[in-house]
């Protein structure tokens, strides 16, 4: 055990400027009221097998207000030992470690950010929350941030600043230490009931960072982000978002993500939302919804090109809110179909059916009459 005491693609958003009315409550819990126009947008989900049984990442959401960047990572990281969630962020007005360059690691030997992965996007900041063991005597979650835009120390390490401990019940912890350069930032972590990631759709790690601390952002600015689930020593489990197609075993020590096909990051455009990085055309995945408008016999058909890959089919309303999850499973190569009849329980209107096959994303709009 390491010491931790070193103190749009989914829906078009009608925004012409940074949303000043977005509502986020930093409490480690994702609520339906926080999702939609000017609020949280879903960046991606983890489907299929986790290398740690029933533990890991579930989904990541991002949103902005006029003054803050907000991120919600739905996850269940707690084991019988310490483990952590990490975020790497590329901010629009900062210059950190270039894409394809192995990260220097942080200067805090107790933080999992001391690991040294190679990312395929510029990394300006690293963030982590270390969760104490499930059901143990330590009931805290430990937060820190690594600034990769600052000079390295004499040992070649980046400054990894401890932000403080918080409980694991979703209590908001507001940063007040001026030496962190993140005064006003808010963090929270909420334990999932029983520790199960399979059953968890709403709790985990939630953060609110002042845009001023990140270098600022205007409408149209781009943030790039990836999330990971790591062991106490910083080694990566299988769980990263974006998900690595077909990966069910640990990624291990200091993985090189440039060797993985596609982009190992999500791109979020302020005032617009998610920009697909591994998007595929509907034709490339053989996607078709028929009949449309929907009937009780309507199906979604698509193709898994090769191997066995994680597949998810989710339905979103006009506000970008997920209203149905139709499929979340590993599927073998070939043509598959999923019934669309469950959509008939929804109110009449237009919906977006999002298909993810491995790391490829595409969608089809359907009509419920």
N, C-alpha and C positions, 0 to 999 in steps of 0.2 A: 504494500500500500504506500503510495506517495503522499507526502505531506501537502496539505492544502491551506496552510495557515499563513502564507507569506502575503499577509495583507498588503390584337389581342386576340390574343388569338382566340380566346374562349368567348369573349363578349366585348363588343366595341364600347368604349367608355366616352361619354359625351363630356369631356373636360377640355377647356381651353386654357386652363391655368392650374397651378397646384391647388389641390382641394383643401380649402380651409375648414370644411365642415365635416371632414372624415371623423369617425368616432372609433377610438380604440381604447379599451380598458386593459392595461397591462397586468394581467392576473394569471397568466399561464393557461388560460382556457379560451378556446375559440368558440365564439357564439355566432349564431346565424345572423344576428344584427350587425356583426362586424364584417360581413362578407357582402360585396356588391360594388356598385358604382361609387368611386371615391373612397373605397374601403379596401379590405384585403382582397387580393386576387390570388387564386391558386397557381403556383408555379409548377408543381409536379407532385406525384405520389410514388411511393415505393410499393410494388406488388410482388407477390411470390414469396420464395423462401429466404429467410434470414440466416446468416451464419451462426448467430446466437439465437437459440430457440426462443421464439416469441418475445424477442427484445429487439429494439432498434428504432429506425425511422419509419414514419407513416406518410407525412406530407409536409410541404413548406408553402407558406403564404407570404406575400409582401404587399405593402401599401405605403403611401406617403400622405402627409398633411403639408401645410404650408411651411412647417418648421421641423418636421420629424420624418425619419425613415422607420417603419414598423415591420417587424418580421415575427412570424409565428411558426415554430417548428413543432408539429404534432409528433410526439415520440414517446417511447417508453424505454429509457436506457438502463434502468436500475437492475443490477444483478446482486450477487452475494459479495462482490468486490466493487471497488470504485471504477466507474467508467464515465465517459464524457461525450458531449455533443460539441462539434466545432462548426464554425461558419468562416468561410473566406470570402472577402468582399472587395470588389473593384469599384471605387467611387469615381464619379466623372471628372472631378477637379483635383485629383491626387495622382502622384506618380510613385509607385512602389516597386515591387519586384516584377520584372518582365516575365511574360508568358514563356514557358519552356525553361525557366531557370529554377534550379532547386532552391527551395526556401531555406533561409539561414537558421531557422528555429529560434524560439524565444529564449530569453535569458533567465527565465524562472524555471528552475529544475523540478519544481513540483507541478508545473502546468503541462498538460498534454500538448500544448502548442510548441513544445520543444522539438516535436517531430519535424521532419524535413521532406514533405512531399514535393513533387514537381507538378505544377498546375499548368493548364493550357490557356490561362487568361492571366492578366496582370493582377497581382494581389497587393492591395493597399493596407488591408486590415485583416487580422484573424481574431475571432472571438471564441470563447469556450465556456461551457458550464459543466462542472464536474459534479455528478450526482453521487451522493453517499449510498451505501448498500441498502437494498430494499429490506425494511424491517429491522435494520440495525440500530445501534444506539446513537449514531450520528444522524441527525435529521436535517442536515444542511445541504445546500447546493452552492458551489463556489464559482464565481464569475471572474473573468479577466479579458483583457483585450491586448492584442499585439499590434503595434504600429510599425508597418513595414516601409513607411515613408520617411522615417527618421534614421539618422546614422546608426550603424551597428556599433556595439561596444568593442573593446580591445580583443575579446575572444571571438569576434565575428558573429555575435548574436543580436537579435532584434529586441527592443524593449517590450517586455510583456508585463503590463501593469495590472496588478490585482485590483479588482473593483470592489470586492467584498463578498461576504457570505449572505445568503438569503435562506429562508426556510423552504420546504418543499410542498407547501400548501397554497402557493399562488400569491403570497403576500408581496406587494410591490416594493422593490428596493430601489430608491432613488439615489443616484451617485451625487455626492456633495464634495468629494475630495478634489480640489483644484488641480492637484498634480496629475490626475488621470486625463486631463483635457477632455473629459466627458461629463462635466457638471450638467445635471439635469437629465442625463440618461436614466432610463428605467429598465429594470430586468425583473423577471419572475419565472419561477419553475413550479409546475404542479404535477404531483405524482399521479399516475394512472391507477385506478382501482385494481388491485391484484398484480400490478406490474405488467399486464398483458399488452403488447402492441397490437395484436390482432383485434382485440376488443376496443381499442382506443381510437376514437375519431376526433377528440377535442382537446386533450391536455398535453402539456409539454413545456417547451422553452419559448418565452415571449420576450421581445426586447423592443425598446423605443430609443433610438439614437438621435440627438439633435443634428439636423443637417449641417449646422454651422461647424460641428465637431468633425464632420466628414468632408469638409471643404465646400459645402454648399451644393445646390442642385436647382436647375431651372426646368420648366416644362420642356420635355423632349430629351432631357439628360438620361444617360443610361447607367444603370447599376448592373453589375454582374456578380453572381453569387453561387456558391455550392455549399452543401452541408454534408457532414460526415459523422459517423458513429465510431468512436475509438475506445480502445482499452486504456487502462490506467497508465500504461507505458507509452501511449500515443499511437500504437499500431492500429491500423484501420481494419474494422470488420467489413463484411460485404456491403453494408448499408452506406451508400452515398446517394445524394440527390443532386443532379440527375442520376438515375439508376443505371448501372452497368448491365447491359442485357445479358441474361443467362448466368450472371454471377451469383453463386450461392456459397462460396467459401471466402475466407478472410482475404482482403487485399494486402494485408501484411504491413511490413515496416517501410515507411517512406515511399509509397507507390509513385510511379511516374504516369500521370494521367494523360500525358501527350501521346502515349502509345495506344490509347483506347480510341476506337473510331468515334467520330462525331465530336461535339463540344461538351466538355465536362463542366458546364455552367449553364445557368439560366440568365437571360437578359431581361431586365425590367426597365421599361421606359416610363419616366415620370409623366403623368398625365395621359398615358395610353394603356399601360399594363404590360403583360407578358409578351415578349417577342419570341416565337418558337425558334430554337436553335437546332433542333434535330427534326425539323418538320419534314413530312413527306406529303406528296400529293395524294389525294384520295385514290387516284388511279393507280399509284405505285403500290398501294396496299390493297387494291381491289375492293375498295370500300363502296358499298351500295346499300341504301335503305329503300325497301320496296314492300308493299305499296306505300306511297307518300303523297298526300296526307295519310296518316296512319289508320290502320284497321287492326282488328284482333289478330290478323294473320301476318302482320308486317314483321319483317326480320331485317337485321343488319348483317350483311355478309362481308367478309374480309379474308385476307390471306396472310398467313405467317410464312415468310419466305424460306427460312431455314432453321434447323435445330429446334430446340424447345425454348420458348421465350415467354417472359411475363406479359400478360395481356390484360388491359383494363378497358372497360366501356362505362363512361359516366355521362350524365345528362345535366345540362345547365340551362337555367332560364335566361331571360333577356337582361337580367341584372348581373349575370355572371355568377350566380349562386348555384352550387351543386344541389340538385334536387333528387337525383336517383343515382345509385351505383348498380349497374346491371351485371358487371362481370369483374372479377379480380382473381386471376388464375394463371398458371403456367400452361401453355398450349404448344403442341407439336406442330411441325411444318405441315402446311396444307390449308385448305379452305374451311372456314368455320362460319357458323351463323349464331346469332343471339336474338332471341325474341324481343320485339319492341312493344309488345302488348302492355307491359307495366306502365308505359307512358300514358295510357288512356285514363289512368287514375288522376292525372294532372289536369289543371285548368286548361281550357282551350287557348291555343296560342302557338308561337314559334319557339322551338327549343334547339339547342346545339348538342349533338351527340358526339362526344370526344372519344376517339379510339387511340390507345397507346399500345404499340407492339414493340416490345423491347425499348429502345430509345427513340423510336419514331412516333411522331404525333401527327394526327390529322383529325378532321371533323366533318360532319355532315349535318346540315340544318334540316329539321323535320317539322311537320305541322300536325298539331293535335286539334281536331275539330270537335 
